[in-house]
Amino acid sequence: MLLQTVRPNIVQAIRAYRVEDLMQAAQEAGQHFLYANLSEAQSKQDVLDGIAQAFLFPAHFGKNLDALHDCMTDLVHKAGAQPGFVVVLEQLPDNIRFDREAREQLLDVFRDTADYWADRKIPFRCFYSFQ
């Protein structure tokens, strides 16, 4: 199984993995598959909006990095027992409005989220690619 070759609770570039294979592996493992295609995003706000829409965040989502962390951790945790997560952030922007620092801040939220779920012994794998 594909997920057995990827350690749990990691944030990494998608590289050799195909989105379809990750989706199938999540389904086979009974885990949540969260996918956001961010090819149209140009700014931090666009990225947060795209993630919020793709992941079906509540209308009160604050559209900042703290709110993203809260939605990926506390909100989901309160929803009950979780089987695990495979997250794909495809085509993150690479431009002056969403530079390397902004990308690292975003990915740090997902790294913190991976740590949160690791503390609860729940696998959380996040894969990303750039435009």
GITAHU-V256065 format. One record per helix or strand of 2 or more residues. SS is the DSSP state (A for helix, B for strand). FROM is the first residue (numbers start at 0). TO is the last residue. If there is no record, write none. Layout:
# GITAHU-V256065
ss = <SS:SS>
from = <FROM:FROM>
to = <TO:TO>
This chain:
# GITAHU-V256065
ss = <A:B:A:B:A:A:B:A:B>
from = <1:9:18:31:43:64:84:99:123>
to = <4:12:28:36:53:77:91:118:129>
